[in-house]
Amino acid sequence: MKNEEFRELHVQGPSEAGQSAVIARDNADHRYRLLATMVQGTAAALPETWQTFRTVEEARIGAREMLHNHRVLRVAVVEDRIPLQFAEWVNR
């Protein structure tokens, strides 16, 4: 019985809420995140790791702030979408 119910749901396709979520995701402005290459440890303690930036220039400024930490070797700027899309490297 459960398999039949699943097939019916699968045949009906995505719900209206699911479709609107996909449309909203596709229409959203790209935001940027920072990924740090560390000498030792993880970048989880750095606040810039968890922020999203509206423009590449804002991300570059955040990367420069992140590079003040002596454990950060370089920083990758990536577009915050699935999958992450590489934008550029910021070095010392």
The 8 nearest C-alpha neighbors of each residue, nearest first, counted from 0:
[[1, 3, 2, 4, 5, 6, 7, 8],
 [2, 0, 4, 3, 5, 6, 7, 8],
 [3, 1, 5, 4, 0, 6, 7, 8],
 [2, 4, 6, 0, 1, 5, 7, 8],
 [5, 3, 1, 7, 2, 6, 8, 0],
 [4, 6, 2, 8, 7, 3, 9, 1],
 [7, 5, 9, 3, 8, 4, 10, 2],
 [6, 8, 4, 10, 5, 9, 11, 3],
 [9, 7, 5, 11, 6, 10, 4, 12],
 [8, 10, 6, 7, 11, 12, 5, 13],
 [11, 9, 7, 12, 8, 6, 5, 13],
 [12, 10, 8, 9, 7, 13, 14, 6],
 [13, 11, 10, 9, 14, 8, 7, 15],
 [14, 12, 17, 18, 15, 11, 9, 16],
 [13, 15, 17, 16, 18, 12, 11, 19],
 [14, 16, 18, 17, 19, 13, 20, 12],
 [15, 17, 19, 14, 18, 20, 13, 21],
 [18, 16, 14, 20, 15, 19, 13, 21],
 [17, 19, 15, 21, 20, 16, 14, 22],
 [18, 20, 22, 16, 21, 17, 23, 15],
 [21, 19, 23, 17, 18, 22, 24, 16],
 [20, 22, 24, 18, 19, 23, 25, 17],
 [21, 23, 19, 25, 24, 20, 26, 18],
 [24, 22, 20, 26, 21, 25, 27, 19],
 [25, 23, 21, 27, 22, 26, 20, 19],
 [24, 26, 22, 23, 27, 21, 28, 20],
 [27, 25, 23, 24, 22, 28, 21, 29],
 [28, 26, 24, 25, 23, 29, 22, 30],
 [29, 27, 30, 26, 53, 25, 24, 54],
 [30, 28, 27, 78, 79, 31, 53, 80],
 [29, 31, 53, 79, 52, 78, 51, 28],
 [30, 32, 78, 52, 79, 77, 51, 53],
 [33, 31, 51, 77, 79, 76, 78, 52],
 [32, 34, 76, 48, 75, 77, 74, 35],
 [33, 35, 75, 74, 48, 76, 32, 36],
 [36, 34, 74, 73, 37, 42, 75, 33],
 [37, 35, 73, 72, 71, 74, 34, 38],
 [36, 38, 71, 39, 70, 72, 35, 40],
 [39, 37, 70, 71, 72, 36, 40, 69],
 [40, 38, 37, 70, 41, 71, 36, 42],
 [41, 39, 37, 42, 38, 70, 43, 44],
 [42, 40, 43, 37, 39, 44, 35, 36],
 [41, 43, 45, 44, 35, 48, 37, 40],
 [44, 42, 41, 45, 48, 46, 49, 40],
 [43, 45, 42, 46, 41, 48, 47, 49],
 [44, 46, 42, 43, 47, 48, 65, 49],
 [47, 45, 48, 49, 44, 50, 43, 65],
 [48, 46, 50, 49, 45, 61, 65, 33],
 [49, 47, 46, 33, 45, 50, 43, 34],
 [48, 50, 47, 46, 51, 32, 45, 43],
 [51, 49, 47, 48, 52, 32, 46, 33],
 [50, 52, 32, 31, 30, 53, 49, 79],
 [51, 53, 31, 58, 30, 54, 57, 32],
 [54, 52, 30, 31, 57, 51, 55, 29],
 [55, 53, 57, 56, 52, 58, 30, 31],
 [54, 56, 58, 57, 59, 31, 53, 52],
 [55, 57, 59, 58, 54, 60, 53, 52],
 [58, 56, 60, 54, 59, 55, 52, 61],
 [57, 59, 55, 61, 56, 60, 52, 62],
 [60, 58, 62, 56, 61, 57, 55, 63],
 [59, 61, 57, 63, 62, 58, 56, 64],
 [60, 62, 58, 64, 59, 63, 65, 47],
 [61, 63, 65, 59, 64, 60, 58, 74],
 [64, 62, 66, 60, 65, 61, 59, 67],
 [65, 63, 61, 62, 66, 67, 60, 68],
 [64, 66, 62, 63, 67, 68, 61, 47],
 [65, 67, 63, 68, 64, 71, 62, 91],
 [68, 66, 65, 64, 69, 63, 71, 70],
 [67, 69, 66, 70, 71, 65, 64, 45],
 [68, 70, 71, 67, 66, 72, 38, 37],
 [71, 69, 38, 68, 37, 39, 72, 40],
 [72, 70, 37, 69, 66, 68, 73, 36],
 [73, 71, 37, 36, 38, 70, 74, 90],
 [74, 72, 90, 36, 71, 89, 35, 91],
 [73, 75, 35, 89, 34, 88, 36, 62],
 [76, 74, 88, 34, 33, 87, 89, 77],
 [75, 77, 33, 87, 86, 32, 88, 85],
 [78, 76, 85, 86, 84, 32, 31, 83],
 [77, 79, 31, 84, 30, 83, 80, 32],
 [80, 78, 31, 30, 83, 32, 77, 29],
 [81, 79, 83, 82, 78, 84, 29, 30],
 [82, 80, 83, 79, 84, 78, 24, 77],
 [81, 83, 80, 84, 79, 78, 85, 77],
 [82, 84, 80, 81, 78, 79, 77, 85],
 [85, 83, 78, 77, 82, 86, 80, 79],
 [84, 86, 77, 87, 78, 76, 83, 75],
 [85, 87, 77, 76, 84, 78, 88, 75],
 [88, 86, 76, 75, 85, 89, 77, 74],
 [89, 87, 75, 74, 76, 90, 73, 86],
 [88, 90, 74, 73, 75, 62, 87, 91],
 [91, 89, 73, 88, 74, 72, 66, 63],
 [90, 66, 73, 89, 72, 63, 67, 74]]
